Amino acid sequence: MKKNLSKIDRITRFVLAVVIAILYFTHVISGTTAIILGILALVFILTSFISFCPIYHALGISTLKKKKE
């Protein structure tokens, strides 16, 4: 897996996952919405830690700056 997430993208995903967790634990979201957002939060955390997003890869997107050779 070639990394395709920049530091800002990784931080944004992590922060969104934390916000979703806070909304869940404060009972702002529940039921099906909580399940869907919880799964999304887990995906955000996983992709932020491994710096790779399969959807970005499939679409040919990378938020990393290209290194000069």
HUBELSUL-V724290 format. One line per field, one symbol per residue. ss: DSSP state (@ for helix, = for strand, . for the rest). A space follows every 50 residues. Layout:
ss=???
//
This chain:
ss=......@@@@@@@@@@@@@@@@@@@.....@@@@@@@@@@@@@@@@@@@@ ...@@@@@@..........
//
